[in-house]
Each structure stands twice: as C-alpha cells, then as structure tokens.
C-alpha cells in the first residue's frame, strides 16, 4: 500500500477542519501514515466547543464551519 502525502504527518499542533472534511481522522488523509501513529477517528461534531484532541499525538482539531 503506498500513499502520497502533501503534508508531513502531525507537523502542526492545531488544524482547522470543515464539515466537508468529516469524518475526521488523525492523521488527516493528506498526511503520510508511515511516520505517524495509527489512524484514529475523532468525533468532532459531538465535541464541546467544536474542538477535539488526538489521543495519540495531542494535535487539536477545530471545526470552523
């Protein structure tokens, strides 16, 4: 299985996401998986304040729309 990524995995600590990006997973589909943690799906639409933290890497995702 090969993946082409435009963004290194978990390079930032805050990521804005849109409803069109749902379902939300970390790492994001545009990130390389080979140097990251296992993909985990994050229920941001149910999160208080529209923010959720990845339990593996600590990245914070914020729903902006």
N, C-alpha and C positions, 0 to 999 in steps of 0.2 A: 504494500500500500504506500503510495507516495502522495505527498501533499505539497503544494506550492503556497508559500505564505508571503504576503506583502509586509507583514509586521512581525517582529520578533515576539515570542510569547512573553506575556507578563512584563513588558518593558516599562509600562507606566504603572501607577498605583490607582489612578482614577480614570474611569471610562464612561463617557456619556453614551446611552443607548436609546433607541427609539422603539416604538411599538412594532415597527416593521422588522426589527431585529429579533423579535421574540419567536420561539422560545429562546431565552438567554442561556448561554453556556459559557463556562470558563475552562479553558481558553476559548476565545471567540473563534469562529470558523476561519477568519482571516489570519490567524496566528499559527505558527509552526507548533506541532504537537511533540515533535521528537525531543525538544529540550524543556518540556513543561511537565505539569502534573496530569493525571488522568482527567478527562473531560467530566465536568460536573454541571448539572442543570440547576439554575438558580431561579426561584420563584419571585422575581422582582415585582410582578404585577400584584402580589399579595403582601409585599413588604411595606412596613410603616415608613412613610416619608418618601417612598419611591427609590430607596437605596437598599442595596444588598451587598454583603461582603463574601468573597470566595473563601470557603473554609480551608483551602489548600495554600493559596498564595497571599491572601489578605487584600487582593485588589478590590476596590469599591466601584460598583456599577450604579449609575444614577439614571433613572428613567426621566427623559427630558420632554416627552410629549405623551 
